[in-house]
Amino acid sequence: MQFNKIALAACLAATGLSANAAMSAAAAALVSQATASNQIVFISGASAVQKGFQSLAANMVTGDTYFNNDGVTAVNGSGYVAVAGNLTNATGTWAAGSAVIIIYRNSGGSVYGVNPVARNQAIQSLLVDSTCGSVGDGSVATPYKCTSSATTTRVPDAGMSDVAPVFFTAPVNTEGEVADTALTAAERALMVAKPMYAQAFGIPVTKNVESTASLNRATVAAIMSGQIGDWSQVAGASAGDIVICRRTPGSGSQAVMNMWAGNYPCSNVAQQLPLNRADSAAWNATTRTFTVANGAGQGAPIVIENDSSGAVRNCLNAAVTGGTYTAKDRSGANVTVDFGTTAAGTLPAGGYKAIGVLSLDSLGFSTTTSNWQFRSLDGAGKITGDGLSTTVGPVTTGTGTFPTVAALNTGDWNMQGWTSFNIPTRTTGAKLAFVNAFLAQAQNPAVLAAVTETKWTASAIPDGNNTGAQTLNVSYANNNQCAPLNRNY
């Protein structure tokens, strides 16, 4: 849609916005129109499905333009992102062709798609307005930069979580420097939780851990709970401190790992809790810094907490290369992670061997030349996603069971999260129509197969309507994710 300068100036003036020279006229018009008509949808929660969210949201609009909180990090690595465009189809009273802004916060993870959704709480968001655009060009690779601060808040219209809301129990799976309380049954009743799709999760390991290293569920569980503290205790690996690049409490990715490796919170007696930052000498609560060297040589894993999937990838990279990066703590404040530098302070030190917590949504970052790769279980193998597209799939090397869609569908790969889309009863009208349209896309196996980020990592959940190669052949007994997976015949 084209706008002349006079029409654009009038449109901006009507909404009290001023044009930003760095933002294109078309992008400024989209933002202005969506703001004036209040066609803005805010979704918060899981970072594990971030790349899928970006693609699914873009499918709903034309002329899609992207925004985030720094203008440098690609959309699929940011904690706060937005897509603006013209609606492809009408949703409720929102007309086809009208402007809409979809804001997605994944910083802090899944619990932000649960607790504030049910409790009608305003949380930090992205401010998409005419002040955006000092950095970036509006593309997926370099989005327009917008403001994200403690004073920029919205109440979520819907949320996404890697597991069902009932699994976000305190204090292990809830957010906050002082852990938030879990939702009560009455609070959970204030939203409708609907399954979106099944997402595969994997075991990312840095490249300096030998390709002969053999992992299985028991070994990973022992690492995450601290029973194994050195790589020499892992079959096929040589000695070295184990760095755990985990997620902060409240993360759905971490909740999946806690459930898969520790049976938490499925049992009060048959469970083991994951290590956290307090279990490692690397963490300094006063300086808000993880200094990895301080936790080295202790015979126990070095634990680094990260607020997003992007931060976990930063952790895995820095473990190999050295240097520092910035993450967020359990309440969203900045923390520094220091993997060391040389004495001169000019070159990275690194050289640490790390294991992480990530969904296969990050498969495109696991390449033959990257600092880390997803590993197989019950064998010694890797799965890489060089040049990933809807026609170019991942490549497996070595032995074991790999987190492929085929293995996800049969239940051979059982480290999976059934992503939940959580809609509060207060979301009504056109916004409800929009989020339901988004959900219908995410549940459709044909749509999942047409999106690179989901084709190789996710499958539709069987509900009597979904069939085909992009649909699970397994389901949880009684739809309870604590129950075993049963094969459907």
N, C-alpha and C positions, 0 to 999 in steps of 0.2 A: 504494500500500500504506500503511495507517494503523497507527501504533504508539501505544499509550498511554504516559504518562510513566513508569510503573513499568517497563514492558518496555524502553523506550529506555534508562533509567538502568542497568538490569541489563546490557543489551547493551554499553553503553559501559564499564561497570565491568569486564566480562569481558575486554575488550581493552586495558584500561589507559588508556582515553581519557576525557577529561572534556568535558562538553557546552559548546559555545560559544553564548552567548546570541544572537549575531548570525547564526548559521546556523539555518535552520529545522529542526524536529524530523525531518522526512522526509529532508532532506539529511544531517543528522548520522547518521541510521540507515543510509543508503546507505554512507557513508564507513566507519562502524564495521563493518558486515557484510562489506563487500568486503575491509577490512583483516584482519578475523579469519579469513576463509577464504582469504586471499592471492589473491583474484581481481583482480589488478592487472596490467595490460599496459602496458609502456612502449615507445613507438615514437618514434624520433628521425629527424631529417633535414630534407627539403626544406620551405622556407617557401612555395614557389611553389604548392603544392597545399594550403595550409593551410585555405582555406575549404571545399574539397572534402572534406578530412579531417573537419572539424567535422560536416558534413552526413552523410557516410557513417557516421561513428561513431554519430551520433544515431539513424540508421536501425536500429541494432542493439540499441537499448535503449528502454525506456519510462521516463517520469518523469525525462528527462535534465536534469541539473543541471551547471552549468559553473563552472570554476575557472581562475584564471590567477595571474600573479605580481604584479599590482598592483591588481586590483579596479576599475580605472578604464577601462583600454583594453578595447575590445570583444574578444571571443574571436578574431576574425579579424585582429587587429592585434598579438597578444601573442606573445612568444618562447617562453613556456611555458604550455601550456593543458591542461585535463583535462575529461573528460566522465564523470560518474557516473550510473548508472541501473540498472534491472532488465533483465536479458537478455530480449529478445523470444523468442529461440529457444535451445534448449540447444546448447552447443558442447562436445563431448567430455563430460567428467564434470561440467561446470558446468551446473546445471539452469536451465531456463527460469524466469524470475522472480527468479533470484538476483542479488545486487548485484555490480556490476563497476565498476572505475575504469579508464579508458583515458587514459593520460598521453601527451602529445605535445610533444616539444621540437623547435622549428624554429630556435631561435637558433643562428647559425653556419652554418645551411644544410645542404645535401645530404651533405657529407662526413661529418657526424655520423650519417648513416644508412648509412655505409659502413665507415669504418675502425674505430670502436669496436664495431660490430656483429660484424665478423669477428674482431677481436682480444679480444673478451670484456672490454672496458674499461668501468669505471664512469665515467659522465659526469654533469655537473650536471643535476638533474631538478627536478621540482616536488614538494614535500612536501604531499600531500593527506591531512590528518588533522583532528582536532577543533580545532586552532588556526586553521584557515581561517575566514574570514568576518568579520574586523574591518572590512572594506570590501566593498561589493557585495551583490547580492541573488540570485546564482546564475543569472541570465539570460545570454543570449548577449551582450547589450549591456553589462551590468555584472556580470561573474562574481564569485564569492566570491574574495577575495584569499587566496593561500597563500604559503608561503615558498619562495623559490628562492635557494640560496646555494651556495657552493663545497663546503659540508659536506653538502649534500643531493644524494646521488648514487645512481644506479642503473645497472645494465647493461642496455642495450636488448634487448628481446625480438625486435625487428624494426626495420628502417630503411627509409626512402624516399629516393630520390635522383632528381633530374630527368633524369639520364643514367645509363648503365650504370656500375657500379663501376670498370671498367677505365679510364675517362676521368679519374679523380681521380689525376692524376700530379703529382709534386713538381717545382718549388716553386709553380707557378702555380695549381694546382687542389687543393692540400691546406692544411689548417688550421694555425694556430699562429703565434705571433710568431717562433718558429724553426720553419720549415715542417716538418710531419710528413712522414715517408717514405710513399711510395705502398705499397699492398698488394702483396705478392708473389703470384705465381700460386698458391702453396701456401695463402696466407692467403685469397685469393678463393675457394678451394675449400671453405673452412669455412662458406660460406653459399650459399644458392640464390637467384639473382637472377631474378625473374620480372617481365615487363612488366605494368604496371597499365593505363595509358591514355596517349594522346598529348595533351600540353598545349601550347596555343599560347602563344608568348611575343611581346612587342610592344616598341614604341619609345615610351615615355612622354616627353613634352616639355612644358615649362612654357608657360602660356598667353601669356606675353609674347614668345614666339617667333612671328613672324607666321604666320597661317594660310596664307599664300602660300609658306611655306618648303617646298621639295621635297626629300624624302629618298629615297635608294635604298641598296642594300646597300653599294656602294662608298663612299658618303659616310659612312655610319655606321661602317664599318670604319676609315676615315681618322680620324674623330673619336676612336674608342676607342684607336687606336694612336698618336695625337698628331700625325698628319700635317696635320690641320686644327685650328687653335687659336682661331679667332674665327668667330662666326656669319656674318660678312660673306662668308666663303668658301663658305657654303651657299646654293644657288640660292634666291632669293626671301626671304632673311632679311637683316636689317640687322645692323650691327656690335654686338658685345658679347662679353665673355668667355664661353667655354663651360665650364659646370660639369658634370662627369660624376658623377652619383649612382650609383655602381657598388656591387657587393657585395664582401665580403671574400673572399679566397682560400678555397676549399673550398665555396663556394656553388654549388649546381646551376644557379641562374639565371645566375650568372657563367660557369659552365662552358658553358652553352648559347650565351651571347654569344661566349665565346672561340672556340668551335667554328665558329659561324655567321659571325662577322666576321673571325676570324683563322686559321681552319683548325687551331687548337690543340686537342688534341695529335695531330691526325691525320697530320701530316707533320713530320719533323725539319728539312726544308729549305724547304718551301713553307708557311711560317706567319709570322704576326706576333703579337707578344705585346701584351697590353693594358697601357695605362698603369695604374700603381698609385699609392698615396699618396706613395711616395718620389719620384715624378716631378713633384710639385707643391710649391711653396713654402708652401702652406697648412698642411701637416702639421708639427707640432712634437712630436717623439718624447719630449722631456723633460717637457713639460706635458701630453702626451696630448690635444692639442687640434688641431682643424682650424679655423684662422682664415682664412676665405675671402678677406678683403681682402688678406692677405699673398701670395696667389697671383694676384691680379688684375693686369692690364696686362702680363703676361709674354709674351703672344703664344702661349701654350700653354694647354691645358685645365687647369682647377682640378679635382683629383680628390678626391672624398670617398668613403671606404670605409664601407659599412653592413653590419650583421650580419644583417639580415632584410628581408623585403619591406616590413614596416611602417616600418622605418627609412628605406628608400629613398623611401617616400611622404612621410615627414617631411622628408627632404632636398629633394624637389621642392617641397613647400609652403614650406619656410623660404627657399628660393632666391627666391621671389616676395615673401614677406611680411617676411623678415628674422627676427631672433631666434636663439635657440639651442635645441638639443635634445641628448639623450644617446643615444649608440649604444654598441656594443661593439667592441673591437678583435679581432684575429685569434685571441686566446686567451680572449675573453669578459670582459675587464676594461672598465670604463666609459671612454668617451672623450667629449669635448664637441665639438660642431660649432657654430661661431659664424658666422652669416651677417650679423652686424653690427646695431648699434642706432644711433639718432640721438645727437648729442652730449649731449643731456640724459639719454640712457640709458633713456628711458621708452617710446619708440615703435620699432617695427621699421624697419630700413633696407631690406634685401632688394634687389629689383630685378635679381637675377641671372637669366640665362637658362640653363636646365639641361636635360639629357637623362639618362635613367635606364635601368636594367636591371630589368625586371619581367615576370612572366608575366601572361597575361590573367586569372588568378585575381583580379587587382586591378581588373577591368573595372568593377565597381560603384562604384569611387572615381573613375573617369574620367567626369565629368559635364559638362554644358554650363556649369555655374557653378564648377567646381573650379579649382584653381590649375594643373592640368596635365591633359592628355588624351593618350590613345594616338593616334599618327599613322599614316597610311598610308605605304606604300612605292611608289616609282615614280610619284609624284604628290604633290599637296598636299591632304591630307584628314585628318579626325579620326573616331574611333569613340568613342561615349559610351554609358554604361550607366545613364542616369537611370531610376529606378524598376524596375530589373531584376528580373524574376521568371521563372517557367517559362513564362509566357504573354506577358510583355513583354520583347522582345529589345533588343539594342543598335541604335543609329541611326548611320548613316554619312553624312558630309557631305564634299563636295569630290571630289577625283579620286584615282586610284591603286588599289592593291591593299590590301584591309583584312584584318585578322586575324579573320575570321569562321570559324565552324565549317565552312561550305560551302567556303571557301578552304583551310582546314586539311585537309579530306577529299580535295580534289583535288590537293593539293600546291602550289597556287598560292601559299599562304603556307607557306614552308618553314622559318621560324624556329620550330621546335618541339622539345620534349623528350619522349622516350619514358620516362615515369616508371617507375623500377624499384623493385620491392618486394623487399627483401633480408632473407631469413629465415635466421638462423644454424642450423647443424645441432644446436646445443645446445637450441634451443627445441623442446620436445616436449609430448606430452599435451594437456591442455585448452587451454593457451596456443597451441599449434600449431594446434589446431582453430579457435580464435578468430581468429588472424591469417589463416588460410586463408579463413575465412568473410568477413573484411573484404576480402581480396584479391578474392574472387569477386564481391563487390558492385562494387568499383571497376572490374572488367573487364567488367561487364555494361552494354551500351549502353542498355538500358531504365532502369537505375538512374541512369546519367549524365544521361539526358534528363529525369529526374524531379527532379534537384537543380539549383537555380538556378545555383549556383556552377560547375557543370560543363557544363550544357546549352549554354551559348553559347561555351565556351572549350576544350572537351576532347572527344575521340572515342575509342571503343574501337579497339584494335589488331586488325586482321584475323588470325584464327587458324583459320579454317575453320568456326567456330561463330558468330561475331559478324557480324550483317548489319544493314542499315537505315541511317537518316539519321544516326545517331550513331556511325557506324563509318567509319574511314579507307578511302579507295579507293586508297591508296598504301602502299608499304612500302619500307624500306631494303633495298638489295641485300644478300643474305645476313644480314639483320638487323643490319648493321653501321652505326651511326649516323654513321660517317665516309663512308659510301658515298652515292651519289645516291639520291633518292627515285624509285621506279619506280611508274607507274600500274598498278593492277590492273584487268584487264578480264575 
